């Protein structure tokens, strides 16, 4: 019975490893390792109930302790961009911004961006603005407050 169960756990481990390789979702790998632990237990002559318990415990422990680390370092499926770095930066309007006419550009950090007014007000060319957010490929900006007199 031990050799049959060890083959069952080996088949489960291979199947789970194939699923993990196909999906790259960091989901099946923990159970493949759990199958390995259960297979070793089967080879050593442990009963089926103990093998199942070891599979569940090993999979759960590995999942709990290593999944957060693996997600942090592998970050599967997440595309990072540097666009968010412009939020809060100051820029100059290079083409007047008018949301109703769907026109406007600003220069921020040496780059020209399509821009819209966050408040809806028209902002003239040459005005200083502050980037408040990004919507798609457009910057949402606000007119920079004029410095107080005497400052």
DRENVOVO-140433 format. One record per atom (N, C-alpha, C): residue number from 1; residue in one letter; chain; z, x, y. Coordinates in nm, 4 decimals, decimal comma, always signed. Last residue first. Example, Ala and Ser with C-alpha at 12.3 -4.5 7.8 and 13.67 -1.06 7.14 Angstrom:
// residues 2
   num   residu   chaine         zz         xx         yy
     2        s        A    +0,7080    +1,2850    -0,2250
     2        s        A    +0,7140    +1,3670    -0,1060
     2        s        A    +0,7870    +1,2900    +0,0030
     1        a        A    +0,7800    +1,3190    -0,5690
     1        a        A    +0,7800    +1,2300    -0,4500
     1        a        A    +0,7800    +1,3200    -0,3300
// end
This chain:
// residues 151
   num   residu   chaine         zz         xx         yy
   151        x        A    +0,0203    +0,6270    +8,8273
   151        x        A    +0,0550    +0,7005    +8,7058
   151        x        A    -0,0407    +0,8120    +8,6850
   150        x        A    -0,0506    +0,4690    +9,0362
   150        x        A    +0,0459    +0,5732    +9,0632
   150        x        A    +0,0840    +0,6537    +8,9395
   149        x        A    -0,1039    +0,1702    +8,8507
   149        x        A    -0,1250    +0,2460    +8,9747
   149        x        A    -0,0144    +0,3496    +8,9910
   148        x        A    -0,1566    +0,1950    +8,4953
   148        x        A    -0,0822    +0,1410    +8,6106
   148        x        A    -0,1035    +0,2311    +8,7307
   147        x        A    -0,4822    +0,2003    +8,3465
   147        x        A    -0,3525    +0,2613    +8,3699
   147        x        A    -0,2886    +0,2033    +8,4962
   146        x        A    -0,6234    -0,0923    +8,1928
   146        x        A    -0,6295    +0,0088    +8,2997
   146        x        A    -0,4910    +0,0687    +8,3193
   145        x        A    -0,6601    -0,1309    +7,8426
   145        x        A    -0,5892    -0,1679    +7,9655
   145        x        A    -0,5997    -0,0541    +8,0654
   144        x        A    -0,9748    -0,1477    +7,6914
   144        x        A    -0,8526    -0,0692    +7,7106
   144        x        A    -0,7907    -0,1073    +7,8442
   143        x        A    -1,0902    -0,4315    +7,5264
   143        x        A    -1,0990    -0,3509    +7,6466
   143        x        A    -0,9660    -0,2783    +7,6625
   142        x        A    -1,1138    -0,4041    +7,1743
   142        x        A    -1,0567    -0,4678    +7,2928
   142        x        A    -1,0720    -0,3728    +7,4096
   141        x        A    -1,3300    -0,4542    +6,8866
   141        x        A    -1,2644    -0,3736    +6,9901
   141        x        A    -1,2056    -0,4617    +7,0993
   140        x        A    -1,4304    -0,4179    +6,5670
   140        x        A    -1,3771    -0,5194    +6,6574
   140        x        A    -1,2902    -0,4448    +6,7569
   139        x        A    -1,7235    -0,2764    +6,4388
   139        x        A    -1,5898    -0,2542    +6,4912
   139        x        A    -1,5521    -0,3721    +6,5798
   138        x        A    -1,9054    -0,3611    +6,1458
   138        x        A    -1,8852    -0,3737    +6,2904
   138        x        A    -1,7400    -0,3451    +6,3264
   137        x        A    -1,9544    -0,3869    +5,8841
   137        x        A    -1,9927    -0,2590    +5,9436
   137        x        A    -1,9755    -0,2603    +6,0953
   136        x        A    -1,6826    -0,5799    +5,8128
   136        x        A    -1,8101    -0,5352    +5,7553
   136        x        A    -1,8421    -0,3977    +5,8088
   135        x        A    -1,4867    -0,5226    +6,0657
   135        x        A    -1,5354    -0,6395    +5,9941
   135        x        A    -1,6741    -0,6052    +5,9412
   134        x        A    -1,1982    -0,3509    +6,1588
   134        x        A    -1,3366    -0,3391    +6,1134
   134        x        A    -1,3700    -0,4656    +6,0365
   133        x        A    -0,9949    -0,3390    +6,4599
   133        x        A    -1,0175    -0,3593    +6,3164
   133        x        A    -1,1652    -0,3378    +6,2858
   132        x        A    -0,9645    -0,2240    +6,7139
   132        x        A    -0,8542    -0,3015    +6,6554
   132        x        A    -0,8707    -0,3236    +6,5058
   131        x        A    -1,0322    +0,0406    +6,9235
   131        x        A    -1,0741    -0,0246    +6,7997
   131        x        A    -0,9525    -0,0931    +6,7377
   130        x        A    -1,0511    +0,0064    +7,2696
   130        x        A    -0,9686    +0,0504    +7,1578
   130        x        A    -1,0135    -0,0277    +7,0352
   129        x        A    -1,2647    +0,1237    +7,5389
   129        x        A    -1,2152    +0,0241    +7,4443
   129        x        A    -1,1269    +0,0906    +7,3395
   128        x        A    -1,3939    +0,1539    +7,8648
   128        x        A    -1,3157    +0,2125    +7,7562
   128        x        A    -1,2604    +0,1017    +7,6697
   127        x        A    -1,7310    +0,0783    +7,9737
   127        x        A    -1,5882    +0,0456    +7,9644
   127        x        A    -1,5232    +0,1230    +7,8495
   126        x        A    -2,0021    +0,1255    +7,9497
   126        x        A    -1,9222    +0,2248    +8,0206
   126        x        A    -1,7723    +0,1990    +8,0144
   125        x        A    -2,1049    -0,2130    +7,9617
   125        x        A    -2,1365    -0,0755    +7,9258
   125        x        A    -2,0523    +0,0192    +8,0112
   124        x        A    -1,8472    -0,4709    +7,9452
   124        x        A    -1,9628    -0,4033    +8,0049
   124        x        A    -1,9799    -0,2608    +7,9529
   123        x        A    -1,7762    -0,7296    +7,7343
   123        x        A    -1,7300    -0,5984    +7,7782
   123        x        A    -1,8520    -0,5199    +7,8224
   122        x        A    -1,6753    -1,0636    +7,7193
   122        x        A    -1,7877    -0,9733    +7,7376
   122        x        A    -1,7318    -0,8426    +7,7919
   121        x        A    -1,4305    -1,1743    +7,4763
   121        x        A    -1,4742    -1,1485    +7,6139
   121        x        A    -1,5929    -1,0527    +7,6158
   120        x        A    -1,3389    -1,1953    +7,2198
   120        x        A    -1,4529    -1,2780    +7,2561
   120        x        A    -1,5027    -1,2537    +7,3977
   119        x        A    -1,1491    -1,0261    +7,1249
   119        x        A    -1,1015    -1,1452    +7,1968
   119        x        A    -1,2151    -1,2398    +7,2337
   118        x        A    -1,2978    -0,8263    +7,0066
   118        x        A    -1,1956    -0,8937    +6,9258
   118        x        A    -1,1492    -1,0229    +6,9913
   117        x        A    -1,6416    -0,7899    +7,0416
   117        x        A    -1,5153    -0,8034    +7,1133
   117        x        A    -1,4162    -0,8815    +7,0272
   116        x        A    -1,8148    -0,5654    +6,8274
   116        x        A    -1,7938    -0,6992    +6,8800
   116        x        A    -1,6571    -0,7003    +6,9462
   115        x        A    -2,0559    -0,3053    +6,7618
   115        x        A    -1,9226    -0,3541    +6,7977
   115        x        A    -1,9269    -0,4977    +6,8451
   114        x        A    -2,1891    -0,0413    +6,5757
   114        x        A    -2,2091    -0,1767    +6,6246
   114        x        A    -2,0703    -0,2329    +6,6508
   113        x        A    -2,1298    +0,2960    +6,6795
   113        x        A    -2,1001    +0,1841    +6,5902
   113        x        A    -2,1452    +0,0546    +6,6572
   112        x        A    -2,1918    +0,6377    +6,6880
   112        x        A    -2,2255    +0,5081    +6,7465
   112        x        A    -2,2040    +0,4008    +6,6410
   111        x        A    -1,9532    +0,9048    +6,6967
   111        x        A    -2,0486    +0,8214    +6,6243
   111        x        A    -2,0694    +0,6894    +6,6973
   110        x        A    -1,7518    +1,0417    +6,8252
   110        x        A    -1,8829    +1,1043    +6,8191
   110        x        A    -1,9876    +1,0241    +6,7447
   109        x        A    -1,5355    +0,8635    +6,8228
   109        x        A    -1,5312    +0,9852    +6,7419
   109        x        A    -1,6666    +1,0500    +6,7244
   108        x        A    -1,7422    +0,6069    +6,9120
   108        x        A    -1,6052    +0,6392    +6,8719
   108        x        A    -1,6114    +0,7634    +6,7852
   107        x        A    -1,9259    +0,4128    +7,1197
   107        x        A    -1,9206    +0,5466    +7,0625
   107        x        A    -1,7739    +0,5780    +7,0376
   106        x        A    -2,0502    +0,0837    +7,0530
   106        x        A    -1,9529    +0,1750    +7,1110
   106        x        A    -1,9681    +0,3110    +7,0455
   105        x        A    -2,2526    -0,1998    +7,1305
   105        x        A    -2,2303    -0,0750    +7,0586
   105        x        A    -2,1240    +0,0055    +7,1318
   104        x        A    -2,3983    -0,5238    +7,1136
   104        x        A    -2,2909    -0,4356    +7,1545
   104        x        A    -2,2786    -0,3142    +7,0650
   103        x        A    -2,4717    -0,8690    +7,0463
   103        x        A    -2,5095    -0,7344    +7,0860
   103        x        A    -2,3842    -0,6548    +7,1208
   102        x        A    -2,4694    -1,1510    +7,0121
   102        x        A    -2,4650    -1,0613    +6,8959
   102        x        A    -2,5176    -0,9226    +6,9305
   101        x        A    -2,4337    -1,3251    +7,2121
   101        x        A    -2,5696    -1,2710    +7,1998
   101        x        A    -2,5818    -1,1762    +7,0810
   100        x        A    -2,1638    -1,3715    +7,1787
   100        x        A    -2,2556    -1,4845    +7,1703
   100        x        A    -2,3995    -1,4396    +7,1546
    99        x        A    -2,0468    -1,1182    +7,2203
    99        x        A    -2,0449    -1,1782    +7,0869
    99        x        A    -2,1455    -1,2917    +7,0723
    98        x        A    -2,1424    -0,8498    +7,3810
    98        x        A    -2,1438    -0,9935    +7,4037
    98        x        A    -2,1562    -1,0603    +7,2673
    97        x        A    -2,1111    -0,5392    +7,5241
    97        x        A    -2,0708    -0,6205    +7,4090
    97        x        A    -2,0647    -0,7672    +7,4503
    96        x        A    -2,3550    -0,2995    +7,6305
    96        x        A    -2,2635    -0,4092    +7,6603
    96        x        A    -2,2366    -0,4977    +7,5399
    95        x        A    -2,3511    +0,0076    +7,4800
    95        x        A    -2,4353    -0,1098    +7,5029
    95        x        A    -2,3387    -0,2258    +7,5216
    94        x        A    -2,1408    +0,1786    +7,4775
    94        x        A    -2,2721    +0,2356    +7,5091
    94        x        A    -2,3778    +0,1276    +7,5276
    93        x        A    -1,8070    +0,1995    +7,5540
    93        x        A    -1,9144    +0,1043    +7,5271
    93        x        A    -2,0465    +0,1664    +7,5704
    92        x        A    -1,6072    +0,4422    +7,4005
    92        x        A    -1,6789    +0,4027    +7,5213
    92        x        A    -1,7921    +0,3089    +7,4808
    91        x        A    -1,2793    +0,4420    +7,2416
    91        x        A    -1,4226    +0,4645    +7,2490
    91        x        A    -1,4779    +0,4170    +7,3814
    90        x        A    -0,9927    +0,5367    +7,0497
    90        x        A    -1,0532    +0,4926    +7,1751
    90        x        A    -1,2018    +0,5261    +7,1729
    89        x        A    -0,8476    +0,4140    +6,7410
    89        x        A    -0,9119    +0,5166    +6,8245
    89        x        A    -0,9732    +0,4531    +6,9487
    88        x        A    -0,7626    +0,2052    +6,5874
    88        x        A    -0,6673    +0,2614    +6,6835
    88        x        A    -0,7272    +0,3683    +6,7733
    87        x        A    -0,9697    +0,2930    +6,3262
    87        x        A    -0,8815    +0,1882    +6,3795
    87        x        A    -0,7746    +0,2550    +6,4657
    86        x        A    -1,0976    +0,5045    +6,2080
    86        x        A    -1,1312    +0,4755    +6,3479
    86        x        A    -1,0434    +0,3668    +6,4087
    85        x        A    -1,0244    +0,5147    +5,9413
    85        x        A    -0,9660    +0,6144    +6,0319
    85        x        A    -0,9944    +0,5837    +6,1780
    84        x        A    -1,1704    +0,3408    +5,7894
    84        x        A    -1,0451    +0,2928    +5,8463
    84        x        A    -0,9830    +0,3906    +5,9459
    83        x        A    -1,3804    +0,4953    +5,6875
    83        x        A    -1,4054    +0,4061    +5,8003
    83        x        A    -1,2760    +0,3615    +5,8670
    82        x        A    -1,3793    +0,6501    +5,4675
    82        x        A    -1,3053    +0,7011    +5,5822
    82        x        A    -1,3207    +0,6110    +5,7035
    81        x        A    -1,3191    +0,4916    +5,1498
    81        x        A    -1,4041    +0,5303    +5,2609
    81        x        A    -1,3167    +0,5836    +5,3720
    80        x        A    -1,3080    +0,4684    +4,7943
    80        x        A    -1,2410    +0,4954    +4,9204
    80        x        A    -1,3437    +0,5346    +5,0256
    79        x        A    -1,3261    +0,2383    +4,5471
    79        x        A    -1,4072    +0,3260    +4,6290
    79        x        A    -1,3379    +0,3441    +4,7630
    78        x        A    -1,1982    +0,1927    +4,2313
    78        x        A    -1,1690    +0,1824    +4,3737
    78        x        A    -1,2508    +0,2853    +4,4501
    77        x        A    -1,2279    +0,2268    +3,9578
    77        x        A    -1,2883    +0,1126    +4,0243
    77        x        A    -1,2628    +0,1006    +4,1729
    76        x        A    -0,9280    +0,3973    +3,8897
    76        x        A    -1,0529    +0,3441    +3,8375
    76        x        A    -1,1001    +0,2255    +3,9199
    75        x        A    -0,7426    +0,6116    +3,9467
    75        x        A    -0,7842    +0,5109    +4,0438
    75        x        A    -0,9194    +0,4493    +4,0080
    74        x        A    -0,6259    +0,8396    +3,8380
    74        x        A    -0,7641    +0,8080    +3,8030
    74        x        A    -0,8234    +0,7034    +3,8945
    73        x        A    -0,3715    +0,8559    +3,9519
    73        x        A    -0,4566    +0,9741    +3,9464
    73        x        A    -0,6014    +0,9446    +3,9141
    72        x        A    -0,2677    +0,5947    +3,9444
    72        x        A    -0,2622    +0,6719    +4,0687
    72        x        A    -0,3620    +0,7874    +4,0662
    71        x        A    -0,3027    +0,5213    +3,6791
    71        x        A    -0,3730    +0,4464    +3,7841
    71        x        A    -0,3768    +0,5252    +3,9138
    70        x        A    -0,1305    +0,7050    +3,5529
    70        x        A    -0,2736    +0,7101    +3,5257
    70        x        A    -0,3523    +0,6366    +3,6336
    69        x        A    +0,1179    +0,6183    +3,6511
    69        x        A    +0,0690    +0,7542    +3,6799
    69        x        A    -0,0820    +0,7631    +3,6610
    68        x        A    +0,1313    +0,3562    +3,5467
    68        x        A    +0,1336    +0,3786    +3,6918
    68        x        A    +0,0827    +0,5181    +3,7310
    67        x        A    +0,1117    +0,4184    +3,2606
    67        x        A    +0,0068    +0,3431    +3,3316
    67        x        A    +0,0137    +0,3632    +3,4825
    66        x        A    +0,3409    +0,5446    +3,1530
    66        x        A    +0,2245    +0,6246    +3,1929
    66        x        A    +0,1176    +0,5492    +3,2699
    65        x        A    +0,5512    +0,3640    +3,0981
    65        x        A    +0,5788    +0,4913    +3,1646
    65        x        A    +0,4553    +0,5662    +3,2142
    64        x        A    +0,4345    +0,1299    +2,9838
    64        x        A    +0,5316    +0,1214    +3,0935
    64        x        A    +0,5440    +0,2531    +3,1697
    63        x        A    +0,2695    +0,2315    +2,7778
    63        x        A    +0,2150    +0,1493    +2,8850
    63        x        A    +0,3074    +0,1495    +3,0062
    62        x        A    +0,4587    +0,3587    +2,6132
    62        x        A    +0,3505    +0,4355    +2,6768
    62        x        A    +0,2911    +0,3602    +2,7950
    61        x        A    +0,6126    +0,1326    +2,5421
    61        x        A    +0,6738    +0,2469    +2,6119
    61        x        A    +0,5669    +0,3298    +2,6831
    60        x        A    +0,4201    -0,0290    +2,4128
    60        x        A    +0,4912    -0,0782    +2,5315
    60        x        A    +0,5516    +0,0373    +2,6118
    59        x        A    +0,3422    +0,1349    +2,1967
    59        x        A    +0,2432    +0,0870    +2,2943
    59        x        A    +0,3113    +0,0451    +2,4238
    58        x        A    +0,5886    +0,1655    +2,0629
    58        x        A    +0,5170    +0,2825    +2,1150
    58        x        A    +0,4153    +0,2411    +2,2213
    57        x        A    +0,6477    -0,1070    +1,9979
    57        x        A    +0,7379    -0,0277    +2,0823
    57        x        A    +0,6642    +0,0920    +2,1439
    56        x        A    +0,4267    -0,1802    +1,8359
    56        x        A    +0,4606    -0,2557    +1,9570
    56        x        A    +0,5449    -0,1720    +2,0514
    55        x        A    +0,4394    +0,0153    +1,6293
    55        x        A    +0,3171    -0,0045    +1,7084
    55        x        A    +0,3493    -0,0718    +1,8413
    54        x        A    +0,6979    -0,0311    +1,5279
    54        x        A    +0,6663    +0,0978    +1,5918
    54        x        A    +0,5405    +0,0886    +1,6781
    53        x        A    +0,6549    -0,2903    +1,4229
    53        x        A    +0,7548    -0,2686    +1,5285
    53        x        A    +0,7268    -0,1379    +1,6018
    52        x        A    +0,4632    -0,2290    +1,2289
    52        x        A    +0,4299    -0,3217    +1,3380
    52        x        A    +0,5267    -0,3035    +1,4541
    51        x        A    +0,6148    -0,0609    +1,0636
    51        x        A    +0,4908    -0,0120    +1,1254
    51        x        A    +0,4531    -0,0982    +1,2453
    50        x        A    +0,8148    -0,2346    +0,9774
    50        x        A    +0,8504    -0,1195    +1,0609
    50        x        A    +0,7271    -0,0629    +1,1314
    49        x        A    +0,6530    -0,4077    +0,8227
    49        x        A    +0,7287    -0,4593    +0,9372
    49        x        A    +0,7677    -0,3466    +1,0325
    48        x        A    +0,5588    -0,2327    +0,6223
    48        x        A    +0,4646    -0,2942    +0,7167
    48        x        A    +0,5369    -0,3458    +0,8410
    47        x        A    +0,7641    +0,0658    +0,5758
    47        x        A    +0,7187    -0,0690    +0,5436
    47        x        A    +0,6309    -0,1263    +0,6555
    46        x        A    +0,6627    +0,4099    +0,5489
    46        x        A    +0,7384    +0,3026    +0,6138
    46        x        A    +0,6796    +0,1671    +0,5752
    45        x        A    +0,5316    +0,6373    +0,4500
    45        x        A    +0,5848    +0,5390    +0,3574
    45        x        A    +0,6676    +0,4281    +0,4183
    44        x        A    +0,3926    +0,8124    +0,6070
    44        x        A    +0,5266    +0,8552    +0,5646
    44        x        A    +0,5966    +0,7520    +0,4762
    43        x        A    +0,1724    +0,6576    +0,6642
    43        x        A    +0,1530    +0,7759    +0,5804
    43        x        A    +0,2873    +0,8242    +0,5258
    42        x        A    +0,2946    +0,4766    +0,8392
    42        x        A    +0,2389    +0,4294    +0,7118
    42        x        A    +0,2208    +0,5453    +0,6150
    41        x        A    +0,3582    +0,6426    +1,0555
    41        x        A    +0,4662    +0,5753    +0,9826
    41        x        A    +0,4167    +0,5279    +0,8463
    40        x        A    +0,0999    +0,7064    +1,1367
    40        x        A    +0,1882    +0,8134    +1,0870
    40        x        A    +0,3031    +0,7532    +1,0059
    39        x        A    +0,0222    +0,4511    +1,2184
    39        x        A    -0,0483    +0,5161    +1,1087
    39        x        A    +0,0368    +0,6289    +1,0486
    38        x        A    +0,1900    +0,4069    +1,4369
    38        x        A    +0,2030    +0,3208    +1,3190
    38        x        A    +0,1352    +0,3831    +1,1981
    37        x        A    +0,0860    +0,6041    +1,6080
    37        x        A    +0,2267    +0,6095    +1,5663
    37        x        A    +0,2469    +0,5262    +1,4399
    36        x        A    -0,1756    +0,5032    +1,6364
    36        x        A    -0,1535    +0,6365    +1,5806
    36        x        A    -0,0102    +0,6500    +1,5292
    35        x        A    -0,1263    +0,2631    +1,7647
    35        x        A    -0,1835    +0,2609    +1,6298
    35        x        A    -0,1642    +0,3957    +1,5606
    34        x        A    -0,0425    +0,3616    +2,0114
    34        x        A    +0,0512    +0,2852    +1,9291
    34        x        A    +0,0041    +0,2774    +1,7850
    33        x        A    -0,2847    +0,4663    +2,0977
    33        x        A    -0,1751    +0,5588    +2,0673
    33        x        A    -0,0676    +0,4889    +1,9835
    32        x        A    -0,4155    +0,2234    +2,1299
    32        x        A    -0,4718    +0,3215    +2,0368
    32        x        A    -0,3641    +0,4230    +1,9989
    31        x        A    -0,2646    +0,1140    +2,3293
    31        x        A    -0,2554    +0,0528    +2,1979
    31        x        A    -0,3184    +0,1425    +2,0913
    30        x        A    -0,3455    +0,2701    +2,5414
    30        x        A    -0,2028    +0,2688    +2,5051
    30        x        A    -0,1836    +0,2128    +2,3647
    29        x        A    -0,6176    +0,2133    +2,5655
    29        x        A    -0,5757    +0,3472    +2,5227
    29        x        A    -0,4309    +0,3491    +2,4757
    28        x        A    -0,6836    -0,0300    +2,6739
    28        x        A    -0,6729    -0,0203    +2,5281
    28        x        A    -0,6170    +0,1130    +2,4810
    27        x        A    -0,6782    +0,0179    +2,9556
    27        x        A    -0,6070    -0,0946    +2,8954
    27        x        A    -0,5845    -0,0745    +2,7462
    26        x        A    -0,8403    +0,1629    +3,1374
    26        x        A    -0,7031    +0,2040    +3,1066
    26        x        A    -0,6213    +0,0873    +3,0524
    25        x        A    -1,1051    +0,0997    +3,1517
    25        x        A    -1,0123    +0,0204    +3,2314
    25        x        A    -0,8668    +0,0572    +3,2121
    24        x        A    -1,3382    +0,1802    +3,0238
    24        x        A    -1,2721    +0,2718    +3,1178
    24        x        A    -1,1730    +0,1994    +3,2081
    23        x        A    -1,4959    +0,0477    +2,8343
    23        x        A    -1,4518    -0,0232    +2,9548
    23        x        A    -1,3945    +0,0681    +3,0622
    22        x        A    -1,5638    +0,2275    +2,6316
    22        x        A    -1,6664    +0,1372    +2,6846
    22        x        A    -1,6246    +0,0744    +2,8176
    21        x        A    -1,3266    +0,3556    +2,5738
    21        x        A    -1,4400    +0,4357    +2,6205
    21        x        A    -1,5470    +0,3476    +2,6839
    20        x        A    -1,1771    +0,1347    +2,4824
    20        x        A    -1,1363    +0,2074    +2,6029
    20        x        A    -1,2521    +0,2887    +2,6602
    19        x        A    -1,3213    +0,0712    +2,2496
    19        x        A    -1,3081    -0,0284    +2,3569
    19        x        A    -1,2712    +0,0410    +2,4877
    18        x        A    -1,2754    +0,3092    +2,1075
    18        x        A    -1,4127    +0,2718    +2,1444
    18        x        A    -1,4106    +0,1707    +2,2590
    17        x        A    -1,0000    +0,2898    +2,0707
    17        x        A    -1,0548    +0,4041    +2,1462
    17        x        A    -1,1976    +0,3756    +2,1913
    16        x        A    -0,9896    +0,0615    +1,9105
    16        x        A    -0,9296    +0,0591    +2,0448
    16        x        A    -0,9799    +0,1744    +2,1309
    15        x        A    -1,1184    +0,1635    +1,6793
    15        x        A    -1,1732    +0,0480    +1,7511
    15        x        A    -1,1196    +0,0424    +1,8946
    14        x        A    -0,9383    +0,3684    +1,6068
    14        x        A    -1,0781    +0,3997    +1,6407
    14        x        A    -1,1403    +0,2867    +1,7216
    13        x        A    -0,7047    +0,2165    +1,5561
    13        x        A    -0,7048    +0,3226    +1,6568
    13        x        A    -0,8474    +0,3562    +1,7018
    12        x        A    -0,7913    +0,0520    +1,3470
    12        x        A    -0,7481    -0,0080    +1,4740
    12        x        A    -0,7524    +0,0954    +1,5855
    11        x        A    -0,8391    +0,2466    +1,1521
    11        x        A    -0,9501    +0,1630    +1,2002
    11        x        A    -0,9147    +0,0991    +1,3345
    10        x        A    -0,5765    +0,3392    +1,1214
    10        x        A    -0,6816    +0,4318    +1,1647
    10        x        A    -0,8004    +0,3540    +1,2213
     9        x        A    -0,4527    +0,1093    +1,0241
     9        x        A    -0,4110    +0,1621    +1,1551
     9        x        A    -0,5137    +0,2610    +1,2095
     8        x        A    -0,5913    +0,0927    +0,7791
     8        x        A    -0,5975    -0,0193    +0,8735
     8        x        A    -0,5609    +0,0308    +1,0139
     7        x        A    -0,5125    +0,3306    +0,6595
     7        x        A    -0,6548    +0,3109    +0,6918
     7        x        A    -0,6733    +0,1966    +0,7913
     6        x        A    -0,2442    +0,2768    +0,6264
     6        x        A    -0,2807    +0,3897    +0,7126
     6        x        A    -0,4281    +0,3805    +0,7511
     5        x        A    -0,2612    +0,0649    +0,4476
     5        x        A    -0,2149    +0,0392    +0,5845
     5        x        A    -0,2490    +0,1548    +0,6779
     4        x        A    -0,3494    +0,2066    +0,2230
     4        x        A    -0,4318    +0,0981    +0,2778
     4        x        A    -0,3926    +0,0714    +0,4229
     3        x        A    -0,1390    +0,3794    +0,1786
     3        x        A    -0,2692    +0,4362    +0,2128
     3        x        A    -0,3628    +0,3303    +0,2702
     2        x        A    +0,0709    +0,2013    +0,1198
     2        x        A    +0,0798    +0,2906    +0,2357
     2        x        A    -0,0551    +0,3463    +0,2769
     1        x        A    +0,0000    +0,0828    -0,1204
     1        x        A    +0,0000    +0,0000    +0,0000
     1        x        A    +0,0000    +0,0862    +0,1253
// end
